């Protein structure tokens, strides 16, 4: 039994390393924004909403526009972590409407000059048909930049294989 346990201990790390998921680029979003609406302090932190007023998205197999009317709801927790939940609609270039809920966190760098940790997990609600694959996968996304005039954010979306 000890010998079997020793073999399993040696084999298991290799099995887990081989099972690490891969990700493929799906599209980049350019979401146009309005200034934040500060909702104020709550029992779990400071809340704000950032209206999403439009934009575009494009990738190898899908492209279209971001419809106005969505928002990125944020909570700045007492520990400095910012929770995000963006809710909006996209329309593909062939007219299909897809609901997006993208939740995640932003963690400021611990050292000056370091990088922030910014990861989100978008979920798509697409109609059955050409874009049904969006309903059947897990996605990760990262904010990769932004601009101030007009305010916008760029987000790369990846499908986990």
Buried (B, 14 or more C-beta within 10 A) or exposed (E): EEEEEEEEEEEEEEEEEEEEEEEEEBBBBBBBBBEBEEEEEEEEBBBBBBBBBBBBBEBEEBBBBBBBEBBBBBBBEEEEBBBBBBBBBBBBEEEBBBBBBBBBBBBEEEEEEEEEBBEBEBBBEBEEEEBEEBEEBEBBBBBEEEEEEEBBBBBBBBBEE
